[in-house]
Amino acid sequence: MKKSIWLLSPIVFIVSACDMITFPSISIPDSSLTPSTSTETTSIVGSSASSSVTSNSQDSSTTSLTNNEAPFIPTSLQYVQDLADFWSIPSVGNPKVLVVPVEFPDSIYANPTAVKNNINTAFNGAGNSSFQSLNSFYKQSSFDKLDLEGVVLDPFRTQFNSSYYENLTSADPNSVVINEIMTYYNNTIDFTEFDYNNDGYLDGIYMIYNHPAGEWASFWWAYLYTYFGNSSFDGVRPTSYIWMPYEFVYYNNAVDSLTFIHETGHMLGLEDYYDYAPSDGSGNEHGLGGADMMDGNAGDHNPWSKMILGWIDPLVVDRSMVTTLLPYISSGQALIITDQWNGTLFDEFIVAMYYTPTGFYTGLNDFFFDGQPGMVLYHVDARLGVNNSQNYPTMTINNNTDTPNKLIKYIEADGNNSLYNANPSGWMWQGDVYRPGNIFRGNKNVNYSWHQSSLGAIDFTIEFVSEASNYGGITLHIDYAS
């Protein structure tokens, strides 16, 4: 039985316990819905890899392919931050965000210097084999495309006791605290320095409060939400903010950055991939089994998340070929495999990566497949539109909580649906990773289908042909019936 170690890390959520949630309008340029005009390449060049990876020579187990096809890299893609202005931190560049320890007259930090130093370490500290700060994690996860700096201020004391904000109903209490902070520093801080993309909005403000954490979905929890005030400071208006307890920063007598990292994923534009209502009977339970930074605060962001943030180039497969993949964690390589490429990352398709228990996945075998390397398949259905979720409304028609289909899920190699039905359920097991000889829709998941019946049956198989030693790469044969 796997240990439920992921429950020890606070699992955080994107919306606060408010009665009504209004998402911004979404504008989708027509060009994002037209097929890509990119031509196929003769070699795969990952966005983070320095060397080209060419298709392997014909394997004896494959059919008579003239192996001159290769995945192509599409152009003119729309990313998640192009679709709405709710997400505040630019996903590339060197933005700065305000990080404010918050105390109350009835709850003052006993050692403000230590608090500031610990928060600074969690945000900006140097990474090593056993610890990653928010900054070091995102530099590595984005392949150096995002260098996020947190400017940690001295503890700020609010005007009123903690109970005042907890019980405030006439205004959003977090926005009231933001107004107090911004007004206090208005004459000493140039807030335009915290608007990296010059869009007139503060890139982000993190408020680390000195109060015990409460129940999940309560005021005293960790969450991201949006500023409801009307004030601007130096011509810059606050927008998204993070509110979290200091105890999530200093955890088990050590500095812990995981809540920072997870919540920053929301500030960048990522949804939660865990299930808000695991007992609602929707048949959409257990999210990604904890096995993702936006689920169990574990490992790295999955390939689709990095694609929609613009950190890795999707390698699109829409015809038969033999191709190779290097380890995802170090190369950023991942395939989109589809019957019909529509020129957008917000669609339904399969994503394939080569998983290895290395890098950010080291030591996380309880989350990730018992440490078994191999091909991992995700089914993504990120079509844009309105869903009627009572628990987790999003800008996509699917979420990982209570819609009929998931936004993103694993396609388990053994096809036994263990994420839902195993005892205990909710975990990813060794048998969920594809190994050499496994064939998606050949000898594994033979009847697997698209969510959209209008697409017809899935038209391809994915054969895991071979794996090089020492995580040197895997060879795949993708075969389309027509």
N, C-alpha and C positions, 0 to 999 in steps of 0.2 A: 504494500500500500504506500502510495506516495504521501509524503508529509505536506501538510497545508501551509508551507512556509510563506507563500505569497500573501496570506492573510495578515502577516505581521507588518507588511509594508502598507501604508494607508492607500487605499484605492480611491482615487479622486474623480470628480465629475465636473462636467462642463457647465451645467446650469444650476443655479441656486434654487432654494426651496421657495420659489415665487409662484403666485397663482396663475400668472399668464406669461407666456414666453412668446416674443415676437421676433422672428428672424428677419434679416434684411432682405430687400428685394434682390433678385439674382438676374444679372444681365449676361446672356450667352451670345456672343457674336456668332453670326451665321457661319463664319469660316470654321468655327470649332466643330461644326456638325457635318462638314463635308469631307469626303475621303482625302487622305493625304496624297500629295503628288510626289512624295519622296520615291526615289528609285531604290531598288535593292542594292546592297553593297556586296562586295566579294569577301569582306572580312568584318568581324565584329570588333568594334573599338569601344570598350566600355567608357563611360564618362569619367571614371576614376582610375581606370587601369592604364598603364603606360605602354603596354604591348598589345598588338593585335592578336586575336584568337580566330583562327580560320577553321572551317569545317574539317572534321577528321576524314581520313580516307574511308572508303566503303567498308562497313563491318559485314561479316559473313551472315549475320542474322537479319540484315535489312533486305529490302527488295531491290530491284535493279534500278536504283536511282542514278541519274547522271549528276553526281553530287556537286553541282555548281550553283546551288541556291544558298542564301544566307539570310539571316534576319536583317531587317532594315530599321534605321533610326528615323522616326517621323519628325517633321518640322512643324513650326507654327502651332505648337500645342498650347492649350489654355491650362493654367495651373489653378490650384484651389484659391489662391489669393486674387486671381483675376475675376472670380465669380461673386465675391461679396466683400464688403468693407468691415465686416465684423472681426476678422482676423487682423491683429494689429502689428505684430513683429514681422518685418520683412524676412523672407526665408533665405536671402543671400546678402552678403556684405558684412559690415561691421556696425550694426545698430547698437545703441545704448538704451538701457531701460533703468528706471528708478526702482530701487529696492529699499523699502522703508520699514525698519522695525517699529511696530506700533505698541505703545503701552497706554494704560489708562490710569487716572488718578488713584483708583482702588486696586491697581495691579501693575506695579512698577517693576521693570527689570532690575534684579538685584545686582547684576554685574553687566552694565551696558557695554563696556569695552569688550568683554568676552562674547557677548551676543553679537555685536557688530563683526568681530573677527570670525566667528563661526559661520555667520551668514555669508560673509565674503568668501570664506573657504568653500562653502557649498556652491556658491555661484561662480567664482573666478579662480579657484585653486587649480594647481597643476595636477593633471591626471597621472595615475600610475597603474600598476597591475591589479591593485585591490580597490582603487577609488577613482571615480571620475566626477569632477565638478560638472555643473551645467555647461560651462564654457567648453571644457575639454571634451565632454561627451558630444556636444553638437558640432564642434570642429571636426571630430573624427567621423561622426555619423553622416555629416553632410559632405565629406571628402573636401574639407577646408573651404566650402562655399559659404558657411555661416560662422562668423566669429562674434558671438554675442557677449557684450560687456554689461555687467551689472554694476551700477554706481550705488554703493551701499551708504546710506546716510546714517547719522546718529539716531538713536531711538527718538521717535516723535510721540509726545504725550497729548492725547486728545483733550478736548474741553470738558467732557463729561465722563462719568463712570461707565464701566462696561455695560451695565444693565440698561443704560439709556439707549445705546445703539441696538442692543439685542431686542428691545421692546418697541423700537421706533416703527411706526406704521404710516406716518404722514409723508415720508420720503424714503428712498432707498438708503439704508444706513451706511452701506459701503461707500456710496457716492458722497454722502455727507462727510465721511472721514477723508475722502480724497480732496474735497473742497478745503477742508481744514489744512491738509498737508500742503497743497498747492498754494494757498493763500499765504501760509507761513513762510514758504521759501520763494515767494514771487519776486522779492527784491534781491535775492542772493543767487538764484539759479536761472540760467538762460535755458528755458524749456525748449527752444528751437534745436538745441543740441540732442534732444531726445525724439526728434522727428527725422529719422535717417532718410526716408524716402520723400520728404517734403510734401506730404499729403495733407498737412494741417492737423494731424492727429498725433497724440503722444503714442510712441511705439509700444509702451507698456509700463504699468506700475504694479509692483509686487508689494503687498502689505503683509508683514509677518507679525502677527499679534501675540501679545502676552496674555493668554487665557487658555485654560484647558480645552482640548478638543471635545466637541459634543458628539451627538449621534450623527450618523451619515445623513446627509441632506438637511442638516440643521444649520443655523447661522454660524455656529462655532465648528465649522468643518473647513475643508480645503476645496476651493472651487474657482472657476473662472466665470466672470459675468461682464456685463457692459455698463459703462457709466451712464447714469440717467440725468445728470445735471446739464446745465446750459452754459457753463462758464468756460472761457478760454483764458489761457495764460501765455503771454508773449505771442499771441495769435495761434496757440496750439491748444486743441481741445482734448481732454482725456477721452479714452475709448475703453478698450478691454482692460480688465484688471484681474489680479490674482489675490485672493484672500486666504491665508493659511496660518495655522498655529505654529509657534516656534518649536513646539515639541516634535513636529514633523521634520525639522531641520536638525535638531540634536536628538538623535534616536539611539537607544541602547548605549548611552554614554559615548557616542561618537557622532561626528558630523555626517549627515546623510543628505544626499542631493536628489534622491529618486522622485520625491514629490515635486520639487522644482522642475526636474526634467519632464515628467509627465505633464504637468500643467502648462509648461512652455510649449509642448506639442499642440495643446489647444490654442495657445496664442498664435501659433504658426498656421493653424487651419485644420488640424486633425481632430476627428471625433474620438469618443471612447469606443473601444471595441469589446468591452465586457458587457454583461447583461444587467441592466438596471432592475429588472423584475424577473428573476430566475424561476419564480414559481407561479407565473401568470398563465401557464398552460398554452402559451402561444406556439410551442414547438420550436422556438427560436432561443433555446437556452445555452448558457455557458460561453458565449462570445467566442474568443480565440483560446479558451482554456488557460488563460493567464499568460500565454506564450507570446507576448508582445509588450513593448513599452507602453502602448495605449490600452493595454488590458491589465496585466498584473504588475506593471512597473518593472518589467523584466526584459533583459536582452537589449535589442535594438529596435528601431522602427522597421517595419516590413517593407518589401520592395515597392508595393503600390503607394504606400505613404510617401516614400522618398521620390517616387515619380511625380506625384501631384505637388510636391514642394519644389520641384525642379532640381533635385540633387543628383539624380541619375537619369540617364537616357534610357527609355524603354526600347528593348530590342524586339521588334514585332515579327511574328511568324504567322503567315497566312497561306502557306503552301508547303508541300512536302520537302524535307531536307534532313540532312544529318548535321548536327552542330554541337558545339561544346559550351560549357559554362565553367568559369572559375568560381572559387568560393565567394558567395555573396558578401560576407562580412568584410572581406578585404578588397574585393574588386568592384562591388556595386553592380555586377551584372545580373540581369534578370530578364526573362522572356515574357512578353505578352503573346499568348497563343489564342487565335480566334478564327472563327469561320468567316468573319466579315469585319475588317478594320474600318471604322467610321471616322477616323481622324481625331478621336477624343479619348482622354483618359477616364472620362465619366460615362462609362458604358459597361457592358457585360462581357467578360472574357476570363481566361485562366492565366495566372501568373506563375511561372516556374523559377525556382532558385536552387542553387546548390548550397545546402545547409551544412555547416561544420561547427563542432562545439569549440570554437576558438573566438578570440577577440571578445566582444561584449557578451558572447554566449558561454564563455568559459565558466565552469562551475555551476551552471544552471540546468543540470540534467533533469532535475525534478520538474522543471517547466517544459523543457524542449527535448522531447522524444527520447528520454533516457540517455541522451548523449549520442544517439545514433546519427552519423552523417548520411547524407544522401539527397535525393531530389525531393523538394517540398513543393506541393501545388496548393495555390490559393484560388478559390472561386470568388471573383469580384463582380458585384452588380451595383455599380455606382451611378446608375442613371439619375439624372437630375429631375426634381419635381417635388411635390408636396406629399408628405405622408401624414397619416392621422394618428400618429403615436401619442398616447397619453403620458408616456414616460420619458420619451427622448425624441422630440421633434428635430428633424435635420433638413438640410437642403437637398438630400437625396431621397428617393422613394423608399429606400431600405435603410435600416439601422441594424445594430446587433442586439436589440432588446426585444421588440415585440411586433415587428413587421413580418409578413408571411415568409419572406426570404431575407437572408442576411446581406448586409453591405459587403462583408468580407468574411470568408470562412476557409478552413482547411479542407482539402479533399483528401481524406485519410487513405493511405496506400492500401490498407487491408480491407477497406470498404465496410467495416463492421460498425461504423457510427459510434465508436467508443467514447467520443467526446460527450455524447449524450447518454449512452447506455451502459458504460463500464461501471464497475463497482470498486472504488468510487468514480463517479462521473466527473467531467470537467477538467480532464487532463489530456495532454498529448503524449502518446505512448511510442515505443520503439517501432511498433508495427505500422505507425502512421506515416513513416518515411519510405519513399520508394527506393528500392535497391536494384542493382543490376539484375536484369531478367524480368522485372516488373513492367507491365505495359498497361498504362491507363487506357481503359476501354478495350483492352485486349485480354489480359488475364486478371485485371483488377478494375473495379468500378465499371464493369462492362456496360451497364445500362444507365450510366450517369448522363444527365441531360441539363440543358439550359433552363433557367427560370422562365424565359420567354418562349412560350410554345410557338410563337410566330417564326422563330428562328429555325424550327425543325430540329432534327436530331443532330447531335454533335458529329461533325464530319471527319474527325481525325483521331488517331491514336498517338500516344506518346510513349515510346519505348526507352527505358533506361538501359543503354547498351553496355557501358563500362565505366569504371572509375579508376583514375590514375592513383598511384600510391602517394602517400604523404599529402593528401588533399590537393593533388595536382590538377584536378578538374574532372568533369564528367562528360560523357558523350551521350547524346540523345538522338533518337531517330523519330522524327515527327512525320507521320504519314497521313495524307488526306486521301479520302476515298475517291474524290473527283477533283 
